[in-house]
């Protein structure tokens, strides 16, 4: 229609001017979703309610194949699965909220797989309003992005591929881009800590367990926990370097989650988080830390799931000494915690009635 054409011209002109992306449109609708016998309202955004600020990156799922041959160490191969998610920085066009001093920043995500997006929605529908997750606010009608003018402006200004036909778009509250994978230095905080990163690492681990405990108790298993899914949010507007005491760890990326919770699935989440914690500690101890894949190979393949043997090996690496000192403190409480977590899946396989919970782990002497 003529009105749609005028809207497309507006978006192209605004993008070229560098002012961000905005299109006039009707008021947002709200759609009703039902999960776990509770009403869950998911807002349906239109493009004119958002201003697009830039491209933030992409991510893919990966699967791991293990090949075992007699007399040889297992060979692990990681393969990327074609379920790309693209992330964009955006803002809500809400002058009243801005006047009240509210944070109107959001994260806009494009899901190539509608099934992946639906799993995100199903997981969030189970969670309480104040859950420790990067909160899903609603969907964006992808038909608003199909115009040739918008596609041209998108490619010219963002320098990325245009919106994918048939993709599912979700809108999330902004929680920053700092994950536990890129934990900042604590030089500004707690200068009395020796070294300062000890305190931040311990706080990150404790708050991650709290978030996972809440998730499981709400009837959701993540099935993809790693450092990049642990987002370090802050009560402050500046989320680039959160103060440990004001920091909140929020879980993110529920595209591979399930609301079919079992003790085995809970154990798998705990084990995955244990590997994330091990990587977190060694990331801060060495300028060239071992990768998550390398740590898994050390623990599972080379040292046959014996963390004590891995510790003995790590003693020969001077660059890893700070990590060892951190885990050795308080009668090796850190090692005991991680060892218990890494063994959770194997222990459950041996005894299906054994249940190790994230909530129970918070009672560890390490904390």
SVG drawing of the C-alpha trace seen along z (x, -y; Angstrom):
<svg xmlns="http://www.w3.org/2000/svg" viewBox="-4 -13 60 65">
<polyline fill="none" stroke="black" stroke-width="0.4" points="0.0,0.0 1.0,-3.7 1.2,-3.9 3.6,-0.9 5.8,-2.5 6.0,-5.7 7.0,-3.8 9.8,-2.0 11.1,-5.3 11.2,-6.7 13.3,-3.8 15.8,-4.1 16.2,-7.9 16.6,-7.6 19.2,-4.8 21.2,-6.8 21.2,-9.8 22.7,-7.6 19.8,-8.3 18.9,-4.7 16.1,-2.6 12.4,-3.5 9.2,-3.0 5.7,-4.4 3.2,-1.7 0.2,-0.7 0.2,-0.1 1.6,3.1 -0.6,6.1 -0.4,8.6 -0.9,12.3 -1.9,14.9 0.1,18.0 -0.7,20.7 2.0,22.8 1.9,24.8 -1.7,23.7 -0.7,20.0 -1.5,17.1 1.7,15.8 1.4,12.7 3.9,12.1 4.0,8.7 4.0,8.6 6.1,5.6 6.0,3.9 9.1,2.4 8.1,-1.2 8.3,-0.6 12.0,0.1 15.1,-1.7 17.9,0.5 21.4,-0.6 23.7,2.0 24.8,5.6 26.1,7.4 27.1,10.8 25.8,14.3 25.9,17.7 25.3,21.3 24.6,24.6 27.3,27.2 27.3,31.0 30.2,33.1 30.9,36.6 33.2,38.9 35.0,41.7 36.6,44.4 39.2,46.9 40.9,49.6 44.3,48.5 43.8,44.8 42.5,41.8 38.9,40.8 38.8,38.3 36.3,35.5 34.9,33.6 32.7,30.5 30.3,29.7 28.3,26.5 24.6,27.0 22.8,24.8 20.6,23.0 22.1,19.5 21.0,16.8 21.9,13.2 21.9,10.5 21.2,6.8 21.3,3.8 18.1,1.8 15.9,-0.6 12.2,-0.9 10.7,-4.1 9.0,-5.1 9.6,-8.8 7.6,-8.5 9.9,-5.8 13.0,-7.8 11.5,-10.8 11.2,-8.6 14.8,-7.6 14.0,-4.0 16.4,-1.8 14.8,-1.3 17.6,0.7 16.7,4.1 18.3,7.0 16.7,8.1 17.4,11.6 16.8,13.3 16.3,17.1 16.8,19.0 15.0,22.0 11.4,21.3 11.7,24.5 14.6,23.0 12.7,19.7 9.6,21.7 11.8,23.5 12.9,20.1 9.3,19.0 8.3,22.2 11.1,21.9 10.3,18.3 6.6,19.1 7.5,21.4 9.6,18.8 8.5,16.3 8.4,12.6 11.7,11.8 13.6,14.9 17.4,14.7 17.4,14.9 17.8,12.4 14.0,11.6 12.0,12.2 9.8,9.2 8.0,10.3 8.1,11.1 8.7,8.9 6.6,9.3 9.1,10.2 6.8,9.1 7.8,5.6 11.3,6.3 10.5,7.7 10.5,4.4 13.2,3.9 14.0,0.5 14.5,1.9 16.7,4.7 18.9,2.2 19.1,-0.1 19.9,2.8 22.8,4.1 24.2,0.6 24.1,-0.6 24.7,2.6 27.0,4.2 25.5,7.7 23.2,10.0 19.6,8.8 16.8,10.2 16.3,13.9 13.0,14.8 10.8,16.8 13.0,16.1 11.5,15.7 12.3,12.5 12.4,12.1 12.9,9.1 14.7,9.3 15.4,6.8 19.0,5.5 21.4,7.2 24.7,6.1 27.1,8.2 29.5,9.2 29.4,13.0 31.4,15.1 33.5,16.0 34.9,12.5 35.0,11.8 36.4,8.2 39.3,7.5 38.3,6.4 40.9,3.7 38.2,1.1 36.6,3.2 37.8,4.8 41.5,3.9 42.1,5.7 41.4,9.1 44.5,11.1 44.4,11.2 41.3,9.1 39.8,11.6 39.3,14.2 36.2,12.4 34.6,11.8 35.1,15.5 33.6,16.8 30.6,14.4 30.1,15.4 30.0,19.1 27.6,18.7 25.2,16.5 25.3,18.8 24.3,21.7 21.5,19.6 20.2,18.9 20.4,22.5 18.7,23.7 15.8,21.3 15.6,22.5 15.3,26.2 12.8,25.4 10.6,23.6 10.5,26.7 13.1,26.0 16.4,27.6 18.9,25.5 20.8,28.3 23.4,25.8 25.1,24.3 28.5,22.8 30.3,19.5 28.7,17.6 25.2,18.4 26.1,16.8 25.4,13.1 26.9,10.7 24.1,8.1 24.2,5.2 21.8,3.1 23.7,0.1 22.9,-1.4 26.6,-0.7 26.7,3.0 30.2,3.2 32.1,3.8 29.7,4.7 30.6,4.3 30.6,7.9 28.1,6.9 25.7,5.3 26.2,8.0 23.4,10.5 24.2,13.6 21.4,14.1 21.0,17.2 20.6,16.8 20.0,18.7 17.2,21.2 16.9,22.4 18.0,26.0 16.1,26.1 13.3,28.4 10.4,28.2 10.5,32.0 12.5,32.1 14.1,35.3 16.8,36.0 19.1,37.1 18.6,33.7 19.3,31.9 22.5,33.9 23.6,33.0 23.1,29.3 25.1,29.5 27.9,31.3 27.9,28.7 28.1,25.9 31.0,27.7 33.0,27.6 32.1,23.9 33.4,23.2 36.6,25.0 37.1,23.0 36.2,19.8 38.9,20.3 41.6,21.2 40.6,18.3 41.6,15.8 44.8,17.6 46.6,17.6 47.0,15.3 46.6,18.3 44.1,20.5 43.0,24.0 39.9,24.1 36.7,25.7 37.4,28.5 40.9,29.0 39.7,29.1 37.0,31.7 39.7,33.8 42.0,33.6 39.3,34.6 37.4,37.2 39.9,38.8 43.5,38.3 42.8,38.5 39.7,40.8 37.4,38.4 39.9,38.1 40.2,34.5 43.0,35.2 45.1,36.5 44.4,33.3 45.4,31.2 48.7,33.1 49.3,32.5 48.4,28.8 51.1,28.4 53.7,28.7 52.3,25.6 53.6,22.4 51.0,20.2 48.2,22.2 49.5,21.7 47.0,18.9 44.1,21.2 45.5,23.9 45.9,21.6 42.3,20.4 40.9,23.9 43.3,25.2 42.1,22.6 40.1,23.8 41.2,27.4 40.7,27.6 37.0,26.6 37.0,25.4 38.3,28.7 35.7,30.6 32.9,28.4 33.9,28.8 34.7,32.5 31.2,33.1 29.6,31.2 31.7,32.9 30.7,36.3 27.0,35.6 26.0,37.2 28.1,40.3 26.9,40.7 23.3,40.5 23.9,43.1 25.3,45.4 22.5,44.7 19.3,43.2 18.0,42.4 21.0,40.1 19.9,36.5 22.4,33.6 20.8,30.2 22.2,26.7 20.4,25.5 22.2,28.2 25.6,27.2 25.2,23.6 25.9,25.2 29.4,26.0 32.2,24.8 33.7,23.1 31.1,20.3"/>
</svg>
